[in-house]
């Protein structure tokens, strides 16, 4: 079939017409949801038998690198849900990306300051988490600033 009817049955792209900041926030939120779920999946998360609710004693590692706990995974899931809710508006999307990025920079600082082998390491975090938190913080803030600008 050729002409205007050629794509009449094609599904519309749900992102079409959405401001870039909303698309970016929704994408980041979905990634957080995915990571939160994967933190419970054996094989993707090694040592799930050693998964603890919280604290440095959790022996589970997402992708074999990032130390996780039940609390850590729940935080990712809640962050993803909040991101999807906030991505419904331009202002909310910017708030999620910039505010969430700031939260991740604070988590990066927390990871630098806390002794990884003590009870103060509640989430838990390791060096790999620290680098990831730094990248997420900078990346989310950049997305919020760059995609949230008014169009010319």
C-alpha positions in Angstrom: 0.0 0.0 0.0 1.3 3.4 -0.9 0.2 6.9 0.0 -1.5 8.4 3.1 -3.1 5.0 4.1 0.2 3.2 4.1 0.8 3.8 7.7 -2.8 4.3 8.9 -2.6 1.2 11.2 0.8 2.0 12.6 0.9 2.8 16.3 1.7 6.4 17.2 5.0 7.0 18.9 4.1 7.8 22.6 7.1 10.2 22.9 6.1 12.2 19.8 5.3 15.8 20.7 6.6 15.4 24.2 9.2 18.0 25.3 12.7 16.6 25.5 13.0 17.1 29.2 9.9 14.9 29.8 11.2 12.2 27.6 14.6 12.3 29.3 13.0 12.2 32.8 10.8 9.3 31.8 13.7 7.4 30.3 15.8 7.8 33.4 12.9 6.8 35.6 12.4 3.6 33.6 16.1 2.8 33.9 15.8 3.2 37.7 12.7 0.8 37.7 14.6 -1.7 35.6 17.7 -1.6 37.9 15.5 -1.9 41.0 13.9 -5.1 39.6 17.2 -6.5 38.3 18.6 -6.1 41.8 16.4 -9.0 42.9 17.1 -11.3 39.8 19.5 -14.2 40.4 22.1 -14.4 37.7 22.0 -10.7 37.0 22.6 -10.1 40.7 25.2 -12.4 42.1 24.9 -13.6 45.6 21.2 -13.1 45.9 21.3 -15.7 48.7 23.4 -13.2 50.7 21.0 -10.3 49.9 20.2 -8.5 53.2 17.6 -5.9 53.9 20.2 -3.1 54.5 23.7 -2.5 55.5 27.2 -3.3 54.5 26.7 -7.1 55.2 24.7 -7.6 52.0 26.7 -9.9 49.8 24.6 -9.3 46.6 26.1 -7.5 43.6 24.2 -6.2 40.7 26.0 -7.2 37.5 28.7 -8.6 39.9 29.9 -5.1 40.6 27.4 -2.9 42.4 26.7 -3.9 46.0 22.9 -3.9 46.6 20.5 -4.7 49.4 16.7 -4.9 49.5 16.6 -1.3 50.7 18.9 -0.2 47.9 16.7 -1.9 45.3 13.5 -0.4 46.9 15.1 3.1 46.7 15.7 2.5 43.0 12.1 1.4 42.5 10.7 4.4 44.4 13.0 6.8 42.5 11.7 5.3 39.2 8.1 5.6 40.3 8.6 9.2 41.4 10.4 10.0 38.1 7.5 8.7 36.1 5.0 10.7 38.1 7.1 13.9 37.8 7.8 13.3 34.1 4.1 14.1 33.4 4.9 17.9 33.4 7.9 19.9 32.2 8.5 21.4 35.6 8.2 18.1 37.3 10.6 16.5 34.8 13.2 19.2 35.4 12.8 18.9 39.2 13.3 15.1 39.0 16.4 15.4 36.8 18.1 18.3 38.6 16.9 17.5 42.1 17.5 13.8 41.6 20.9 14.5 40.2 21.7 16.6 43.3 20.5 13.6 45.5 22.9 11.3 43.6 25.8 13.8 44.1 25.0 13.7 47.9 25.1 9.9 47.7 28.4 10.1 46.0 29.7 12.3 48.8 28.2 9.9 51.4 30.0 7.0 49.7 33.3 8.9 50.0 32.8 9.8 53.6 31.3 6.6 55.1 33.5 3.6 56.0 32.3 0.9 53.8 32.8 -1.8 56.4 30.6 -0.2 59.2 27.0 -0.1 60.1 26.9 3.5 58.8 27.0 2.1 55.3 23.2 1.5 55.3 22.4 1.4 51.6 25.2 -0.2 51.0 27.6 1.5 48.7 31.0 0.4 47.3 33.6 2.2 45.1 31.7 1.1 41.9 28.5 2.6 43.3 30.4 5.8 44.1 31.5 6.3 40.5 28.1 5.4 39.3 26.5 8.0 41.7 28.9 10.7 40.5 28.0 9.9 36.8 24.3 9.8 37.5 24.4 13.0 39.4 26.3 14.9 36.8 24.3 13.3 33.9 20.9 13.9 35.4 21.7 17.5 36.2 23.0 18.0 32.6 19.9 16.4 31.1 17.7 18.6 33.2 19.5 21.8 32.3 20.1 21.0 28.6 16.7 19.4 27.7 14.7 21.8 29.8 15.7 25.0 28.0 13.1 26.9 26.1 13.0 26.4 22.4 14.0 29.3 20.1 
